[in-house]
């Protein structure tokens, strides 16, 4: 067969991969029918048409409280010339839902009746046949089609089924999935392990399980299987006995321990190895014993792309369901996003409404970064034939959250700071919560976003040595004519983040030129990078004399993690990041971290809420608890020339070489 000529990473479009699997599977033989109780059928798919046994209602019934009459007997009633009716002869009292007495064919509402005495009423308006009456079969007529085949039963359908006398219905069995995580390096999360170097906690299976269950599938996860060809083959064989789809997690690439393809060939037939998508490229599809085999990549985002783009449509097809499309909106990208020609690239986006447009900032694109999915509000696809999209371009984005959530999203683009995490949490704790979508592209990147009207606010801490001032000289240069509020969030302590005990004995920027010292830098345009360059210049050190100057990270916590893991000896960052990971800190400077807010948003409830929180004592206390922050200026509007206010001269963004030499590492404070 054509499918047997599959070659590793001979990539094909996603749609073609799905079609190959459909052609290779016999759905009629694979998914069987079963009988279940009607009251248990919500979410199930009918396997045959359902016809009503009873009519509903089964009798003519009153639709209002009042009196039942024969309409013809009321025709002579006129305003000003009331017609008197006798109880049990001309009318019968009824309540809503009562069966109509013999001879009655209409109901007069109680509000339109005048009680003459206990046995007589008067009416001034005639009624007509079947007024305020629910007739036999008004809702359901016996023998009529109630539900067609391949219909997903809703909670409302259950009421109709029972009303029509349908106690059991025939449905398609649920699509059953078995997920087999693999790898010597993965740890079973159920044992609550402490991962060592080279080990990771297995989590992809639980993401798959939750997704599969949300699609109406039955999902089983087996314990992780070691990188052993025979053990994995045995696990697949067992799974095929009880499941329609078997997913092998990891091992789909071409490494020495990537056994998935070999196992699939042993068990059956490989249909696809490699889809024209990033992430998700190494995905595998195959068949065995009439069942579907899937090889999912190990990296979390790649695995999710494989699961959602391949498994989801195939599971829906097998189960006779419609794979619902996500709500789509047009978004404007805040920055240029290159892409590889020949593959469809999936990018995760932070999205919010700024003015009249939806703006989207691409999040980090690493296939192993599951948090980019937890932080994303939308997903966009860069077409196969494109080499990327420019800043300001429009893309169609699929929403990962309800649209109403986007309306309450505050778009923050700029410098990273740990205080933003506190602010995010506080905003979500409000009675009417707001979501802070914060994208870390550095202070200069934040100013660019504001210039392009692509953010509500930007975190910024740009120090200008010539004026000894923060942010305002850069605002004048890069945002000329834009009316902005500059609100201080905190004054923070910057310095060298070093390993516990400071084993390299680092005391200041001069030590960065030592050949044995490995440094980790921040990205271009970050205020911390600009501060570093200033201090290197003061110390007379060329950037290329610093080992690791060209190695970049986007957040202070990422810098700290590099130090904690031993990938670097030090990096410039904030004290709070060092404290959070139990590292030591060599103080170099205090600096002002401000929020730059276009004044046009000053009265927006989202922004006024942010400002109220920043000025609250509760948030300021929590900021100080992080360590390495002063909040004396927090919430105040900054003016040009203010610098660090009361801290000016004690320890600002400028330090002398001698001051740096005299500094001693700050011990980590609990």
C-alpha positions in Angstrom: 0.0 0.0 0.0 1.0 3.6 -0.5 1.0 4.2 3.3 3.8 1.6 3.7 6.2 4.0 2.0 6.1 6.4 4.9 9.5 7.9 5.5 10.4 9.6 8.8 9.5 13.3 8.7 8.3 13.2 5.1 5.8 15.8 6.3 2.3 16.1 5.0 -0.4 18.7 5.7 -2.5 18.1 8.8 -5.8 17.7 6.8 -4.1 15.0 4.6 -2.9 13.1 7.7 -6.4 13.0 9.1 -7.8 11.9 5.8 -5.3 9.0 5.6 -6.4 7.8 9.0 -10.1 8.0 8.1 -9.5 6.0 5.0 -7.6 3.3 6.9 -10.2 2.8 9.6 -13.5 1.0 9.3 -15.7 3.1 11.5 -18.8 0.9 11.2 -16.9 -2.1 12.6 -14.9 -0.2 15.2 -17.6 1.8 17.0 -20.5 -0.4 18.2 -24.0 0.5 19.4 -25.3 0.1 22.9 -28.6 0.7 24.8 -28.7 3.1 27.7 -31.3 4.7 29.9 -32.7 7.9 28.5 -32.0 9.8 31.6 -28.3 9.0 31.3 -28.0 10.0 27.7 -26.9 13.6 27.9 -23.8 14.0 25.8 -24.2 10.7 24.0 -24.8 10.3 20.3 -27.8 8.5 18.9 -27.1 5.5 16.8 -30.6 5.2 15.4 -33.6 7.5 14.9 -35.9 7.9 17.9 -39.7 8.0 17.3 -42.2 9.2 20.0 -44.4 6.5 21.6 -46.7 9.0 23.3 -48.1 12.4 22.3 -47.4 15.3 24.6 -49.6 16.4 26.0 -51.7 13.2 25.9 -54.9 15.2 26.5 -56.3 18.6 25.9 -55.2 20.7 28.9 -55.7 24.1 30.4 -52.8 26.5 29.6 -54.0 29.1 32.2 -55.8 29.2 35.6 -59.5 30.0 34.9 -62.6 28.4 33.7 -63.1 25.8 30.9 -66.0 26.5 28.6 -67.4 25.7 25.2 -66.4 28.6 23.1 -69.6 28.7 21.1 -71.6 29.4 24.3 -69.7 32.6 24.9 -70.2 34.3 21.5 -73.0 36.6 22.7 -70.9 38.2 25.4 -70.3 42.0 24.9 -68.8 44.8 26.8 -71.6 46.5 28.8 -73.8 43.4 28.2 -72.3 40.7 30.3 -73.1 37.0 29.7 -73.8 35.0 32.8 -72.6 31.4 33.0 -73.6 28.6 35.5 -71.1 26.4 37.2 -70.9 22.8 36.1 -73.4 23.6 33.3 -71.7 26.4 31.3 -68.3 26.4 32.9 -65.9 24.3 35.0 -63.0 25.8 37.2 -59.6 24.6 36.0 -56.0 25.2 36.9 -53.0 25.2 34.6 -52.4 21.6 33.3 -55.8 20.3 34.2 -57.5 18.1 31.6 -60.4 19.9 29.9 -63.9 18.5 30.9 -66.0 16.8 28.3 -67.5 19.4 25.9 -65.1 22.2 26.8 -62.7 23.6 24.1 -61.5 26.9 25.6 -60.3 28.4 28.8 -61.1 31.9 30.1 -58.3 33.4 32.2 -59.4 34.0 35.9 -58.6 37.7 35.5 -61.3 38.0 32.9 -64.0 36.5 35.0 -66.5 38.3 37.4 -67.7 36.1 40.2 -71.5 36.7 40.5 -72.0 34.2 43.3 -70.7 30.7 44.3 -72.4 29.1 41.3 -72.3 31.8 38.6 -69.8 34.0 36.8 -70.1 36.9 34.2 -68.0 37.6 31.2 -68.0 40.6 28.8 -65.7 39.2 26.1 -66.4 36.1 24.0 -63.7 33.5 23.7 -62.7 31.4 20.7 -62.1 27.7 20.2 -58.8 26.4 21.8 -58.0 29.7 23.4 -55.5 29.0 26.3 -55.6 25.3 25.6 -52.7 23.0 25.1 -54.1 20.5 22.6 -53.3 16.8 22.3 -49.9 16.5 20.5 -49.2 20.2 20.6 -45.6 19.5 21.5 -45.1 15.9 20.5 -47.2 13.6 18.3 -46.9 9.9 18.8 -44.9 8.2 16.0 -43.2 11.4 14.9 -39.4 11.6 14.6 -38.1 12.9 17.9 -34.4 12.7 17.4 -32.4 11.8 14.2 -29.5 9.4 14.2 -26.1 10.8 15.0 -27.6 13.5 17.2 -25.7 14.6 20.3 -28.3 14.4 23.1 -28.8 17.6 25.1 -30.2 17.9 28.7 -33.4 19.3 27.0 -33.6 16.2 24.8 -33.9 14.1 28.0 -37.1 15.8 28.9 -38.5 15.2 25.4 -37.5 11.6 25.5 -39.2 10.9 28.8 -42.3 12.9 27.8 -42.6 10.8 24.7 -42.4 7.5 26.6 -38.8 6.7 25.5 -37.2 5.0 28.5 -34.1 3.7 26.6 -32.3 4.8 23.5 -29.6 3.3 21.2 -26.4 5.3 21.2 -22.9 4.9 19.8 -20.4 3.6 22.4 -18.0 6.2 23.7 -14.7 6.4 21.9 -12.2 4.9 24.2 -8.6 6.2 24.4 -5.6 4.7 26.2 -2.6 6.9 26.8 0.8 5.3 27.3 3.5 7.7 28.6 7.0 6.5 27.8 10.6 7.4 28.8 13.4 6.5 31.2 13.5 10.1 32.3 9.9 10.6 33.2 8.5 10.3 36.7 5.1 9.1 37.7 3.3 12.2 39.1 1.1 9.9 41.4 4.2 9.2 43.5 4.8 12.9 44.1 8.5 12.6 43.0 11.4 15.0 43.5 13.0 15.2 40.0 16.7 15.1 39.8 18.9 16.3 36.9 17.7 14.7 33.7 14.3 13.8 35.1 10.9 15.4 34.4 7.5 14.8 36.0 5.2 13.2 33.5 2.1 15.4 32.9 1.2 15.1 29.2 -1.0 12.1 29.8 -3.2 14.2 32.2 -3.5 17.0 29.7 -4.6 14.4 27.1 -7.0 12.8 29.6 -8.7 16.1 30.4 -9.0 17.1 26.7 -10.3 13.7 25.7 -12.9 13.7 28.5 -14.0 17.1 27.4 -14.7 15.6 23.9 -16.9 12.9 25.4 -14.3 10.1 25.3 -13.5 7.5 27.9 -9.8 7.9 28.7 -7.5 5.6 30.5 -3.9 6.5 31.4 -1.4 3.7 32.2 1.7 4.2 34.3 4.8 5.3 32.4 6.7 2.7 30.4 10.4 2.6 30.3 12.4 3.0 27.0 12.3 -0.8 26.3 11.0 -2.0 23.0 9.5 -5.2 24.3 7.8 -3.5 27.3 6.3 -0.8 25.1 5.1 -3.4 22.6 3.4 -5.3 25.4 1.7 -2.1 26.7 0.4 -1.3 23.2 -0.9 -4.8 22.7 -2.9 -4.7 25.9 -4.2 -1.2 25.2 -5.5 -2.4 21.7 -7.7 -5.0 23.4 -9.8 -2.3 25.1 -9.5 0.9 23.2 -10.3 2.5 19.9 -7.4 4.9 20.0 -4.0 4.2 21.6 -1.7 7.2 22.1 2.0 6.6 22.8 3.4 9.7 24.5 7.0 10.7 23.4 9.4 8.7 21.4 8.0 9.8 18.1 11.2 11.5 16.8 14.4 9.9 15.6 16.5 9.5 18.8 18.2 6.3 19.9 15.4 5.7 22.4 12.5 6.8 20.1 10.8 3.4 19.7 7.2 4.6 18.8 7.5 4.1 15.1 9.1 0.6 15.5 6.4 -0.4 17.9 3.7 0.8 15.5 5.3 -1.2 12.7 5.4 -4.3 14.9 1.8 -3.9 15.8 0.4 -2.8 12.4 0.9 -0.1 9.8 2.5 3.4 9.9 0.3 5.8 8.0 2.0 9.1 8.7 5.3 10.2 10.3 5.7 13.9 10.3 3.1 16.7 9.7 3.8 20.0 8.2 3.3 21.9 11.4 5.4 23.5 14.1 5.2 22.6 16.9 4.0 19.0 16.4 6.1 18.0 13.4 7.2 14.5 14.6 3.6 13.2 15.1 2.8 9.7 14.0 -0.5 8.0 12.9 -1.0 4.3 12.3 -3.4 1.4 12.6 -3.3 -2.0 14.3 -6.1 -4.5 14.8 -8.5 -2.0 13.2 -7.6 0.5 15.9 -5.9 3.9 15.6 -2.4 4.3 16.8 -1.0 7.8 17.6 2.6 8.7 18.4 2.6 12.1 20.2 5.8 14.1 20.6 7.2 14.5 24.1 7.4 18.3 24.3 4.2 19.5 25.9 3.1 22.1 23.2 4.0 19.7 20.4 2.0 17.0 22.1 -1.0 19.3 22.5 -0.9 20.3 18.8 -0.8 16.6 17.9 -3.7 15.8 20.2 -5.9 18.7 19.2 -5.2 18.7 15.4 -5.1 14.9 14.8 -6.7 13.0 17.6 -9.6 15.5 18.2 -11.0 15.4 14.6 -10.5 11.6 14.4 -12.2 11.0 17.7 -15.1 13.2 16.7 -15.4 11.4 13.4 -15.4 8.0 15.0 -18.0 9.0 17.6 -20.2 10.7 15.0 -19.7 14.0 16.6 -19.1 17.4 15.2 -15.7 18.8 16.2 -16.8 22.3 17.3 -14.7 25.2 15.9 -13.4 27.7 18.3 -14.7 31.3 18.1 -12.5 33.3 15.8 -11.6 37.0 15.8 -9.2 39.2 13.8 -6.2 40.4 15.8 -3.4 42.8 15.1 0.0 41.5 16.0 2.2 43.7 18.2 5.5 42.5 16.9 7.0 40.8 13.9 6.8 37.0 13.9 9.0 35.1 11.5 8.0 31.6 10.4 9.6 28.7 8.5 8.4 28.3 5.0 6.7 25.0 4.2 5.1 24.3 7.6 2.0 25.6 9.3 3.1 27.3 12.5 0.9 27.6 15.6 1.6 30.6 17.7 0.1 31.3 21.2 -1.1 34.8 21.8 -1.9 37.1 24.7 -5.0 39.1 23.5 -7.0 42.0 24.7 -9.0 44.9 23.3 -7.2 48.2 23.1 -9.5 50.9 21.9 -11.5 49.5 19.0 -9.2 46.7 18.0 -8.0 43.3 19.3 -4.3 43.3 19.8 -2.2 40.1 20.2 1.3 39.6 21.4 3.0 36.3 20.5 4.1 34.4 23.5 7.3 32.3 23.6 7.3 29.6 20.9 9.3 26.8 22.5 7.6 23.4 22.1 8.4 22.5 25.7 6.7 25.6 27.2 3.3 24.4 28.5 2.9 27.7 30.4 2.5 29.5 27.1 -0.8 27.6 26.7 -1.9 28.4 30.2 -1.2 32.1 29.6 -2.6 32.3 26.1 -6.0 33.7 25.2 -5.8 32.7 21.6 -4.1 30.6 19.0 -3.2 31.7 15.5 -1.8 29.8 12.5 0.8 31.1 10.2 0.2 29.5 6.8 2.5 27.0 5.1 3.4 29.3 2.3 4.3 32.3 4.6 7.7 33.2 6.0 6.1 35.1 8.8 4.0 38.1 9.6 5.0 41.7 10.2 4.1 43.8 13.2 0.7 45.4 12.7 -0.5 42.6 10.4 -3.9 41.1 11.0 -4.3 37.4 11.7 -7.3 35.2 12.4 -7.1 33.9 15.9 -9.0 31.1 17.6 -10.1 32.0 21.1 -9.0 29.7 24.0 -11.0 31.6 26.5 -14.6 33.1 26.4 -14.8 36.3 24.5 -16.2 38.0 27.6 -12.9 37.4 29.4 -11.0 39.3 26.7 -13.2 42.3 27.3 -11.9 42.3 30.9 -8.3 41.8 29.9 -5.6 44.5 30.6 -2.9 44.3 28.0 0.6 44.9 29.6 3.6 44.8 27.3 7.1 45.7 28.6 9.6 44.8 31.2 9.2 41.9 33.5 8.9 42.3 37.2 7.7 39.9 39.9 5.3 42.5 41.2 3.2 42.1 38.1 2.4 38.5 39.3 1.1 40.0 42.5 -0.9 42.5 40.6 -2.3 39.8 38.4 -3.4 37.7 41.3 -5.0 40.7 43.1 -7.0 41.7 40.0 -8.4 38.1 39.7 -9.4 38.2 43.3 -11.8 41.1 42.9 -15.6 40.7 43.0 -15.5 41.7 39.3 -12.2 40.3 38.3 -9.8 41.6 35.6 -7.1 39.6 33.9 -3.7 41.1 33.4 -2.2 39.7 30.2 1.5 40.5 30.7 4.0 40.0 27.9 7.7 40.4 28.7 9.5 42.1 25.8 11.7 44.6 27.7 11.1 48.2 28.4 11.9 49.4 24.9 9.5 46.8 23.5 6.8 48.2 25.8 7.3 51.7 24.5 7.0 50.3 21.0 3.7 48.7 21.9 2.4 51.9 23.3 3.4 53.8 20.2 1.5 51.3 18.1 -1.6 51.5 20.4 -1.2 47.8 21.2 -1.2 47.9 25.0 -2.9 49.6 27.9 0.3 50.0 29.9 4.0 49.2 29.8 6.3 48.3 32.6 9.5 50.4 32.2 12.7 51.1 34.1 15.0 52.8 31.6 17.8 54.8 33.3 19.4 57.8 31.5 22.9 58.4 32.8 23.1 61.9 31.4 20.1 63.2 33.4 20.1 60.6 36.2 16.4 60.2 35.5 14.2 57.3 34.7 12.0 56.8 31.7 11.2 60.4 30.8 14.2 61.0 28.5 13.2 57.8 26.6 9.5 58.8 26.5 10.5 62.1 24.9 12.6 60.3 22.3 10.4 57.4 21.4 6.9 58.6 22.3 7.1 62.3 21.3 3.8 64.0 21.6 2.1 61.1 23.4 0.3 62.2 26.6 1.1 59.5 29.2 0.8 58.9 32.9 3.9 57.6 34.6 2.9 55.8 37.8 5.5 54.2 40.0 4.9 50.6 41.0 8.0 50.1 43.1 11.6 50.9 43.6 13.6 47.7 43.2 17.0 46.5 44.0 19.1 45.4 41.1 22.3 43.4 41.4 24.2 40.2 40.5 22.2 37.1 41.2 24.8 34.5 42.3 24.8 30.9 43.6 24.3 30.3 47.3 27.4 31.2 49.2 28.8 33.2 46.2 31.4 30.5 45.3 33.1 32.7 42.7 33.5 35.5 45.2 31.8 38.1 42.9 31.7 41.6 44.2 30.7 43.8 41.2 30.7 44.3 37.5 34.5 44.2 37.3 34.3 40.5 38.1 32.3 39.9 35.0 35.5 40.2 32.9 37.1 37.3 34.8 37.5 34.5 32.2 36.1 31.8 34.5 32.9 33.7 35.2 29.9 32.7 33.1 27.2 35.4 32.8 23.6 35.2 31.7 22.2 38.4 30.1 18.8 39.9 29.4 17.4 40.5 25.9 18.1 43.6 23.9 15.9 46.5 24.8 15.4 45.3 28.4 16.0 48.1 31.0 18.2 45.6 32.9 20.4 45.2 29.8 20.7 48.9 29.4 21.7 49.2 33.0 24.3 46.5 32.6 25.8 48.2 29.5 26.0 51.5 31.5 27.9 49.8 34.3 30.2 48.0 31.9 31.0 51.2 30.3 31.7 52.8 33.6 34.0 50.0 34.5 35.8 50.1 31.1 34.8 46.5 30.2 33.9 45.7 26.6 30.8 43.5 26.2 32.7 40.8 24.3 35.0 40.5 27.4 32.0 39.0 29.3 31.5 35.3 28.8 27.8 34.8 28.2 26.9 38.4 27.3 25.2 37.1 24.1 23.1 34.5 26.0 19.7 36.1 26.6 16.7 35.5 28.9 13.4 37.4 29.0 12.7 37.5 32.7 14.5 37.9 36.0 13.2 34.5 37.2 14.7 32.9 34.1 18.1 34.5 34.9 17.8 33.2 38.5 17.0 29.7 37.2 20.1 29.7 35.1 22.2 30.5 38.1 20.4 27.9 40.3 20.9 25.2 37.7 24.6 26.1 37.3 24.2 27.1 33.6 25.6 30.5 34.6 27.6 31.8 37.6 25.6 35.1 37.7 23.2 37.4 36.0 21.9 40.9 36.5 18.5 40.9 38.1 16.3 41.9 41.0 16.7 40.8 44.5 13.2 39.3 44.7 14.2 36.8 42.0 17.3 35.7 43.9 15.3 35.4 47.2 12.6 33.4 45.5 15.1 30.7 44.5 17.3 30.8 47.6 20.2 32.4 45.8 22.6 35.2 47.0 22.7 38.7 45.7 25.4 41.3 45.2 23.6 44.7 45.2 24.5 47.2 42.5 21.7 49.7 42.3 18.2 50.8 43.1 16.0 51.7 40.2 12.5 52.9 39.6 10.0 50.6 38.0 7.1 52.6 36.5 4.0 51.8 34.6 3.6 54.0 31.5 -0.1 54.5 30.7 -1.5 56.5 27.8 -3.7 59.2 29.3 -6.5 58.2 27.0 -7.0 55.1 29.2 -6.8 56.9 32.5 -10.5 56.8 33.1 -11.0 53.3 31.8 -12.3 51.1 34.7 -9.6 48.6 34.0 -6.9 51.2 34.6 -8.5 52.9 37.5 -8.8 49.5 39.2 -5.1 48.9 38.7 -4.2 52.3 40.1 -6.5 51.7 43.2 -4.7 48.4 43.8 -1.2 49.9 43.5 -2.2 52.6 46.0 -3.6 50.1 48.5 -1.6 49.3 51.6 -2.4 45.6 51.2 -0.6 45.3 47.8 2.3 47.5 48.9 2.9 45.2 51.9 2.8 42.1 49.8 5.3 43.8 47.4 7.7 44.5 50.3 7.4 40.9 51.5 8.9 39.8 48.2 12.1 41.4 49.3 14.3 44.0 47.5 11.5 46.5 47.0 10.6 50.0 48.4 7.1 51.3 47.9 7.4 54.8 49.2 6.6 56.1 45.7 4.1 53.4 44.7 1.0 54.7 43.1 2.3 58.2 42.7 2.5 60.0 39.4 6.2 60.6 38.5 7.5 63.8 37.0 10.6 64.5 34.9 13.7 65.0 37.0 12.3 63.2 40.1 14.8 60.3 39.7 14.5 58.1 42.8 13.0 60.8 45.0 14.1 60.4 48.6 16.5 57.6 47.7 18.4 59.9 45.3 22.1 59.9 46.3 21.9 56.9 48.5 22.1 54.3 45.8 20.6 55.1 42.4 21.0 53.6 39.0 24.6 55.0 38.9 27.3 53.5 41.2 31.0 54.3 41.2 33.6 51.6 40.6 34.9 52.0 44.2 31.3 51.5 45.5 31.0 48.4 43.5 34.3 47.0 44.9 33.2 47.8 48.4 29.9 45.9 48.1 29.5 42.6 49.8 27.0 39.9 48.8 23.6 40.0 50.4 22.7 36.8 52.1 19.4 35.2 51.1 16.7 36.3 53.6 13.9 34.0 54.5 
